[in-house]
Each structure stands twice: as structure tokens, then as C-alpha cells.
Amino acid sequence: MLFWVGQAFADDVDLKKARELIDGGKSAEAYSMLAPQEELLSGDQDFDYLLALAALDSGQLEKSITIFDRILAVNPKFAGARVDLARAYFALGSLDLARQEFDTVQHQNPPQGVLDGIKKYMDLIEERTRPKKNSLTAYAEASLGHDSNMNAANSLSQINFPALGTVVTMANANLSTPSPYMALSSGLELTHHLEPGVNFLVGLDLKKKDAPDASSFNTASADGHLGVQLSGGADVYTFSAQQGRFYLGGLPNRDTTGFSAQWQHTINPTNQLVVFGTENKMRFVPETSKNQNMDQSIVGSSLIHSFDTEGKFVASPTLLAGKERSLTGRADGDKIFAGARLAFQYRLRDSLTGFASGGAQYGQ
């Protein structure tokens, strides 16, 4: 009875009209017409194919892939659906999966016109996956916020020293100061591909943070890095050297020279393990701050877990620990610290991703 009812509704849905809309470049309109009937008519090959095609051509790539998979699970020799599934993977950027589906169709002896179309896609895939000699990536970011303690200072205006029999009144600059702030950052990285599995990296990052109510604690930094990346199989190793200068209140505050190493291992399609370590030498510029000179060591590990094979929903917990070693007997001595961070990322649409993160660090 359900089958007969489905057939009756299939007769009511004008599939010919939907085909005309798709062929006429009105796939979004065709999808709007077909989608309300999906729950009832799912499983009807003609209906499913037009719905998937309308979804594909209107930019709903993941939806189209789901429907094409449903069609091919029942009829794996439906070459047209497989070609369009490959097109969806190609549009989504999953080039290896697109190549795999196109290759399957080629072995099914399709008409010459289909083979010619597949060849054009395969040539594009080859071009896009061919290693480039040099590649450049860049970013820019702006943010607004509020800091409850811009200068990371004590909140007490007076401190009692019973042993000395005196009370010290803190200067305003040494009291915690709240302020709104605006932060800007930008950077770029040039990658030189020496040979398969060997890349050289060079990059620069610039950051600035201004607080109108605590301008003497405005910060800025310039950091450069130079490194090499080695990859093979499931493993990627990155080694880099860094050099940077940090500014406080518009004046040079400290220089940092460092070295870092990272190992990234793909456990399976949904899990990656990252282990990292860094060694930094921090040297303060003002003579009055040179007693703060220190060496800093950090080690840590992250797990990158995807809740689906397409990487739509990803979580990444990180644990780290480190030590600051005072070189000139600073008043509070050495420091040990540990921290944790948890980040989530969710792809809302093909071109829109939301993320959230939180972390805490304890030092002594």
C-alpha cells in the first residue's frame, strides 16, 4: 500500500518540469519543488536523481552526495549518478574521491562524450594536485574586547608589611586597570616545495593591541620564522627557528629567540595526534628589566578528532607544561606552569565555519 501511495505522489510531482528547470539553470527552483516530497518518494530512482542533481547544481554539495550515495547503493551501475557524484566531490575539493569515482565510470565503458567530459575533470584534478614550487598563504584579523586587568597587576591599593612596620601605597600604574581594547594581526607564510615530502617555510606575523584606558600597556609584536617540513605516509615533522621583538607602551620590551619541533601523526581518517616542543630565550631590552631574562621550555600534545569522515565537526583538546628558568635571580625565581585548552570547530556551510575555544593555565 505504501508503494502504491508513493507511486501516486510520484505521478503528482512533475519530474519533467523539474528536469526542464535544471536544464534551464534554475536548479534552486527545482530543488524547492522536489525537496518537500523527499521523505515520501525517497527510493524512487528518477525522483532521487533529479533531487540530487538539483542539490548539486544549486550548491548544496553535501546533500547531493548523500542522495547520490543512496542511488548507487541500489544501482551501482548507474553511470550518470556516479559521474555527478564525482562532480560533487570535485566541487567540494575532495579531489581523491572525485578521481576514484571518475575512474570507476571509465571502466564501465561509457559513451565517448562522457569519456571526453571525464578527461577534462581528470586533467583539472591532475593540475590541482600537482605539487607547486612555491605557495603563499596570508591572513588578517581584527577583534574588539574588554580586559579586566590590562596590566596583569594586583588589585590592592595598599600592602601591609608587618615585619617592617609599614604600609606601602601602590602607584596607580601598579594597580589592575580594566580597559576595552582593539587588536589587529596579520601574517604571511611562503612555502618552497623542494621535492615531494620536503618543504621550506619562511613567515612573518605582526600583532598590535591598543587599550585607550591603559595606553602605557599597549602591546605590539613582530615575529619571523624559518623552518623545514618533512612528510611521509602518516607522519609530518616540522622544525623551525623563530626570532621576535615585543613592544610595551610603544617601546621595545623584550627579544625572543626560539626553536620548535612538531610531530603530526594521522592515526586514522578521523584522528590525528600532535606532539610539540619549543625552547625560547627571552631577553629584556630596558636595563631595569634585564633581571627578568629567562629561558623557557614548553612541551605538549594535542588530539584532533573529527566526529565524521568529512571533517564537518572537529574537537581538539591540548595539554601542555613548561618551565621558565631565571638567569639573573629575578625576585620570584623560576616558574613551572601547566595548561589545558579545548577547541571546537563546526562547518555550518561549505563557506561558513563556526568555532569556540577555552583554556586555563596555572603557574607557580
Secondary structure, DSSP 8 states (H G I E B T S, - for coil): -HHHHHHHHHHHS-HHHHHHHHHTT-HHHHHHHHGGGHHHHTT-HHHHHHHHHHHHHTT-HHHHHHHHHHHHHH-TT-HHHHHHHHHHHHHHT-HHHHHHHHHHHHTT---HHHHHHHHHHHHHHHHHHS--SEEEEEEEEEEEEEETTTT--B--SEEEETTTTEEEE--GGGB---EEEEEEEEEEEEEEEEETTEEEEEEEEEEEEE-TT-GGG-EEEEEEEEEEEEEETTEEEEEEEEEEEEEETTEEEEEEEEEEEEEEEEEETTEEEEEEEEEEEEEESSGGGGGG-EEEEEEEEEEEEESSTT-SEEEEEEEEEEEEEESS--TT--EEEEEEEEEEEEEEETTEEEEEEEEEEEE-
